[in-house]
Amino acid sequence: MMNIPWDQPATLIDLDGKTPVIGTILECVTHFSLFKPFAKEQARILLTRPVFRTGQKTRTWILNPNEIEALVQRRAAEDQAGV
């Protein structure tokens, strides 16, 4: 799982052209978690610092829906653990 700090600046965008959410990874992940399934499929997070992906040689600037969902799960686990 990617270890992106929750306070890292990021932008949540969608492929339908709706207004982006500009804030932190935490804010973007929180907004994403509220989306309906169709909206989640269209969402991407644009990072200010690229991260490594397992199995790839290069870093990425964009997180796909499955990667954002993994961050939602990470946040839920941290909340449950009281982090």
N, C-alpha and C positions, 0 to 999 in steps of 0.2 A: 504494500500500500504506500502511496505517496505521502511523504512527510512534509506537507505544506503548512507553514504556520498560519493559524487562524487570522492573524492580523495583517497578513500580506495583502496589499492592494490588488484588486482584480475587477473584472467587468463581466457580468452575466449577460449574454446576448442570446437572441433566438433567431432562427432562420426565417421567421415571418416578418421581421423588421419592427417589432415592438420596441418601445423605449428600453434601453439597457439599464441594468442596475449597476451603478458604479459605487464600489465600496471595498469591503474586505472579503476575503474568502469566506469567512463565517457568514457575513450578510448575504453573499451570493448563494451559498449552500442553503441557508435558511429560506430564502425566496424559492429556490429550486424545489425544496421539499414540499412546498405548498402547491406546486403546479399540478395540473391534471396530467394523466399519462401522455396525451398528445403533445402538450406543451413541453413536457420533459424530453420527448424525442427530438424536439426542435432546439433545445437549449444547449449552449456551450459556454464555458468560462474561458475568458482571455486573461492570461496571467501577465504580471509585470516582470516576473522572473521565471525562466523556463525550468522545467523539471525533467528528470530522467524517467523513462518508461522501461519497465522490465522487458527484456528481449529486443530492445532497440538500441542502436548505436548513438543516436542523436537525441537531444532534449526536445521537448515540445512546449509551445506557448499556449496551446489550446487543450482544454479538457473536454472530453466527450461525455454524453449522458451517463454511460456506465461508470465512468471515473468519478463524476459528480455524485452519483448515487453511492459510491463507495465512501465518499467523504461524508455524506448524510449518515451512513451507517456508523462511521468513525465517531461522528459528533454524538449520535445517540448512545453509543457505548461509553463515551467519555462522560456524558450526562448521568448515565446509570451508575457509573463508577464514582461519581462525585468529583471528577477532575475539573 
